[in-house]
Amino acid sequence: MEREVETKKYMNFQLQTSRSGKKRQARRRGKRDARSIPRMSRVRLVFWLVLATQAAVPQIAAAQGDSAGEYELKAAILYNLTRFVEWPASAYPNAQAPTILCILGRDPFGESLASMVSKQTPNGRLVQIRHVRNDKEVGGCHVLYISSSERKQVVQILSTAAGSNILTVGEIAQFAARGGMVQFGLEDKEVRFDVNLDAALRAGLKISSRLLVLARVVKQQNGDSGGSELSNSSPEQMMVMLQTGVNHPEFKVT
């Protein structure tokens, strides 16, 4: 009898220990998943975005080492933005016309951007690089990268480009809040995007949801570039409208 009691006690102890161990494992697994899933999703999405160029892997490795490598990575990102934006047909003279990627101000990309352009044709169109000296020369551009060297003139440049189908891109502080469409940079070796959807819609551009999932949607400051603030519509509503062109009462294109 005493042996049976001891056996039952031992079995109960083993069962409780097993259950406690499983609970601890589940809690640890839950915490690990909660930490890793969002981060891994971002990493995969950014990795997929950059890998659209064949040379992306060495660029990522280089970007971790020095500023030259950083701008190789940024050149890949800038170039691949052309894959995630749809311009109206009226922005091109014909179906074979190239996409013109303009750089205004000091060019930080060196030969990296030119090398990518010579190898690939996103969306079936060639990409041509054009260097412009001031806002009076931006006519005909589809993408306008405004260099950090032009930070003092950025409001004037954005105002000039606002009436055209031009995707404005920059790294200047508060670029998107001032009316620029895409602001990007590296924070802790991760690519960060700020997107001003209002400015993009005003220009007649549709930004792919594949890019928007990486982005922080920002509100435009009153008084800059003549724009109004973004609505409080959810990112999901904005993405649906960008893809379908359906008007939303809280996010109306004027």
Secondary structure, 3 states (H helix, E strand, C coil): CHHHHHHHHHHHHHHHHHHHHHHHHHHHHHHHHHHHHHHHHHHHHHHHHHCCCCCHHHHHHHHCCCHHHHHHHHHHHHHHHHHCEECCHHHCCCCCCCEEEEEECCCCCCCHHHHHHCCCCHHHCCEEEEEECCHHHCCCCCEEEECHHHHHHHHHHHHHHCCCCCEEEECCCCCCCCCCCEEEEEECCEEEEEECHHHHHHCCCEECHHHHCCEEECCCCCCCCCCCCCCCCCHHHHHHHHHHCCCECCECCC
